[in-house]
Amino acid sequence: MDKLSLTRRAFVTSASAFGLVGASGLALPYYSRANQRPAFTHGVQSGDVDATSGMVWTRTDRPARVMYEVSTTESFASATRLAPLDTSPASDYTVKRLLTDLASDQDIFYRMVAADLSDINAVSEPIIGRFRTAPSSKRDVRFAWSGDTAGQGWGIDETGMKTYSTIAKHTPDFFLHSGDTIYADGALRDEVDLPGGGKWKNVVMLDGKRKVAETLDEYRDQWKYNMMDKHVLALSAICPTFYQWDDHEVLNNWSDSKDLSKDDRYKEKSIHVLAARAARAFHEMTTIRYEPSEPGRVYRKISHGPLLDVFFLDMRSYRGPNGANLDETLTPKSRMIGEEQSKWLKRELANSKATWKVIAADMPLSLVVWDDAAKKAGFEAVSNNDNGKPKGRELEFADVLRFIKTAGITNTVWLTADVHYTAAHYYNPDKAQFQDFNPFWEFVSGPIHAGTFGPNDLDMTFGPELKFIKAPTAEQGQNLPPSAGLQFFGLVDISGATEQLTVRLMDRDDNELYKVILDPVRSA
């Protein structure tokens, strides 16, 4: 495959020419409206890209045979043709595959055409996406992260999910979505009254978004809705998304012991049934890789060259029930990531040869997140708000932090979202109740398109120092709409020359709010 000179920014322009979004400013639900031909309904996605492979995804409007070409040139000269894959109602006409045997640090273009299985001569217009594989040598790396999409009733208005396009301007190697990728428990209305007057209008709607998701199709509709936004489509066409999940992919603050008996919104009262349907939709609608040893697993490591490994945690699937979080010993009930995931994280961190080890956590370590915010009862995240020695879920993370220190693992950075504001925390053992760890940073970002909340209290068990925060003021109140501007993402740059890691906290208008440069600890 030939080397490619086309820039990613140039491809953004060319991708628009292929009809990824409509001229009206809103995403069109179909690329071709000719009923006699199949159509791609929700764009393309790539994800979980490493140096030699990457996942790609699309969806058709009917049973279809999807034919693939892969090239390193936009013209698709000398393209490699892959075996076709069929879509069917069983997976809601979605299809994804792993592209393999790719060259490292290479722009990869993929083109798909769909043929109607009932009339194989009826062929769609092509659809194209691109990504760049991870490097095998030390070069500059840039990625973005955020979380929380279409929450608290704020759907697609006339502006749309603008922060996605702001991220795209920075042409990151990938976008890390830190969870709450959808709001399956967040029904939308056509209009919402805004504080101080005026109305927010959700100009794009689906019937499946007018109520909480319970059926498999309703969970699928949550994903389809987000992919009707022009900004989401445009970023997905040019930038891989690395997904993890949190609670709203199923319902608010869920765990295996969630009780829905008194929640009148749900006719289906089994959390196990809802979680199973939600998980199936999550894996159908995203580019997350398939793990044969545990189908449906979310936690994983993705290597992005010699400078970066990303460790994706699943802080939802293996947790004990939300409660007082004051257990004195570590048991399955008091765990949050579970024994097997904890062992995996330690093992993979110890084996990592990358300069920087980014731990992508879908919830913060020390911010106090209540299970029942109104009553300030129970705990949804790690901390228990007692500012003392580790108890409950804190025991599990104290064990991980102790292991990182004891094993001599250096250059760890934690990234998270969840709380709907942005902040920078420096964890200082000298100021902690638990001190058997090396100092590290945790950066919080989001929401990308949801209500803005906060700030939350900090629990001092692990000694976090608040270095920066941007959250609503008391006068502004809570659940601010995206139009208020307090939508956030983070940018991480790693220098190929110096190996320094720079974190910038940004808002949706691309203002830099905070910046810190971290020097790597060099091995002796």
Protein Blocks (a to p, Z undefined) as FASTA:
>chain_A
ZZdfbdfklmmmmmmmnopacfkopacfbfblcfkbccdfklpadehiafkbccdddddf
bdcdddddddfbfklpaiacdddddddfkloopacdddehiaehiacddddddddfklmk
bccdddddddddddfbdcdddddddehehihhiacdfkopmklmmmmmnopabdcdebjk
bcfklccdfbdcdehiajdddfbccfklmpccfbfmlmmmmmmmmmmpfklmmmmmmocc
dddddfkmmmghiafklcfklmmkbmblcfklmmmmmmmmmmmmpcbdcdfklghiabdc
ddebjkbccddddfklmpccddekpafbdcfklpmnojklmmmmmmmmmmpcbfbacddd
fbdfklccdfblmnogajfblbnolopacehjllmmmmmmmmmmmnopghiacddehjop
acdddddfklpfblcbcddddddedjfbdcdedjddddfklopacfbdcdddfkloghia
fknopacdddddddfklopacdddddfkopafbdcdddddddZZ
